[in-house]
Amino acid sequence: MTRERDEIVKTIVRETLAERFTDDEFVFDPIRVVPLVDEFGDGDGKEYLRITIVFDGDQKKLDPGWTSGLIRRIKPKLIAAGIEQFPSPSFVEKSEWLSLYRKWRRRHPEASVESN
């Protein structure tokens, strides 16, 4: 179910991003989903989904007013798809992603820089 869940999350995130941004503005690829356990916050130990969205485009055009509301945009869609884990999205510029790859790979061996 994990791989299937991850693909559903990626699809929901990608479709939601497409509601606001065109392919001419940004390429969002790869999108990585890593389930983690909440060890901080309220310390409840619940699993959440770290969603890393790698983007290629002019960061100045990445509307922070819209992206900051991404959780509330995707959460109902995730619940409708049967995914209860809380989404925690973050955006990483493609050039930054490539430089952080080794560190990321050590922490998340299932991740890669290849396209989805």
For each residue, the residues with C-beta under 8 A, 3 or more apart:
1: 4 5
2: 5 6 35
3: 6 7
4: 1 7 8
5: 1 2 8 9 33 83
6: 2 3 9 10 33
7: 3 4 10 11
8: 4 5 11 12 78 81 83
9: 5 6 12 13 33 49 51 78 83 87
10: 6 7 13 14 31 33 116
11: 7 8 14 15
12: 8 9 15 16 74 77 78 81
13: 9 10 16 17 28 31 51 53 70 74 89
14: 10 11 17 18 28 31
15: 11 12 18 19
16: 12 13 19 20 70 73 74 77
17: 13 14 20 21 26 28 53
18: 14 15 21 22
19: 15 16 73
20: 16 17 63 66
21: 17 18 25 26 28 57 62
22: 18 25 26
23: 26 27
24:
25: 21 22 57 58 61
26: 17 21 22 23 55 56 57 61 62
27: 23 55 56 57 94
28: 13 14 17 21 31 53 54 55
29: 54 56 115 116
30: 54 111 112 113 114 115 116
31: 10 13 14 28 51 52 53 54 116
32: 51 52 54 108 111
33: 5 6 9 10 49 50 51
34: 49 50 52 108 110 111
35: 2 47 48 49 50 85
36: 47 48 49 50
37: 45 46 47 48
38: 41 42 43 44 45 46 47 48
39: 43 45
40: 43
41: 38 44
42: 38
43: 38 39 40
44: 38 41
45: 37 38 39
46: 37 38 85 86
47: 35 36 37 38 85
48: 35 36 37 38 85 86 87 88
49: 9 33 34 35 36 83 85 86 87 88
50: 33 34 35 36 88 90
51: 9 13 31 32 33 87 88 89 90
52: 31 32 34 89 90 92 97 111
53: 13 17 28 31 89 90 91 92
54: 28 29 30 31 32 91 92 93 94 97 113
55: 26 27 28 59 62 91 92 93 94
56: 26 27 29 93 94
57: 21 25 26 27 61 62
58: 25 61 62
59: 55 62 93
60:
61: 25 26 57 58
62: 21 26 55 57 58 59 67 91
63: 20 66 67
64: 67 68
65: 68 69
66: 20 63 69 70
67: 62 63 64 70 91
68: 64 65
69: 65 66 72 73
70: 13 16 66 67 73 74 87 89
71: 74 75 86 87 88 89
72: 69 75 76
73: 16 19 69 70 77
74: 12 13 16 70 71 77 78 87 89
75: 71 72 78 79 86 87
76: 72 79 80
77: 12 16 73 74 80 81
78: 8 9 12 74 75 81 83 84 85 87
79: 75 76 82 83 84
80: 76 77
81: 8 12 77 78
82: 79
83: 5 8 9 49 78 79
84: 78 79
85: 35 46 47 48 49 78
86: 46 48 49 71 75
87: 9 48 49 51 70 71 74 75 78
88: 48 49 50 51 71
89: 13 51 52 53 70 71 74
90: 50 51 52 53
91: 53 54 55 62 67
92: 52 53 54 55 96 97 100
93: 54 55 56 59 96 97
94: 27 54 55 56 97 98
95: 98 99
96: 92 93 99 100
97: 52 54 92 93 94 100 101 104 113
98: 94 95 101 113
99: 95 96
100: 92 96 97 103 104
101: 97 98 104 105 113
102: 105 106
103: 100 106 107
104: 97 100 101 107 108 111
105: 101 102 108 109 111 112
106: 102 103 109
107: 103 104
108: 32 34 104 105 111
109: 105 106
110: 34
111: 30 32 34 52 104 105 108
112: 30 105
113: 30 54 97 98 101
114: 30
115: 29 30
116: 10 29 30 31
